[in-house]
């Protein structure tokens, strides 16, 4: 059982690294906060969460489409 746990842990670590690399490739150099400086801080935080939520949906959809089952 220890081998299966290590394999799953390695798989999830690779998946997290992949998602972080994709996020940095898309949003790494882009300072979208500049676009929203005129908004109050609570709305800026909400926009940040919306962008992260939409990114999570896109990654989930990508993983779902790559799954052959």
N, C-alpha and C positions, 0 to 999 in steps of 0.2 A: 504494500500500500504506500510505502514511502516513495517509491519510484514514480508512481502515478501522481502523487502530490507534487513532487519536484518537477515533473513534466508540465503539469497544469500551471504551476507557479511560473515556470519559464515561459510558457505560452502567453500567460496574462501579462508578464513583464514585457515581452516583445510587442504585444498588442498595445500596451500603454505607450511604449516608446514610439511605435508607429503613429499613434494618434497625436502625440506631442510633436513629432516631426512634421506631420501634415499641418497641424495648427500653426507651427512656427513658419512653415513655408507660405501659408496663406496670410497670416496676420502678423508675422514677425516684425517686419519693417514698417507696417502700416499703423499709424497712430490715429485710430478712428476717434479718439477722445477729442481731438482738435475740432472735429465737426460738431461736437455736442457741448462745447464750452459755454455756450449761451444758455444752456438748460440748467435748472437747479440740480444739486448733487443727487437727490433721490431719484430723479428721472434719468440722470447719467448712469447710476447704478442699475436701474431697471433696463436700460438699453444694453448695458454690458451683459446682463443675465439673458436677455433675449438673444443677443448674438451668440453667446455660448450655448444656449438651448438649441438654436437652429443649427449650429455646428454639430452638436451631439446628435441631432436627428439625422443630419447628412451622413455622419460617420456610421451610425446604426444602420441606415439604409444601405450604405456601401457594403458593410459587413454582411447584411442580410442577402444582398444580391450576389455576393461572392460565395455564399454557402451553397453547396450543391444539393442540399436536402430540401 
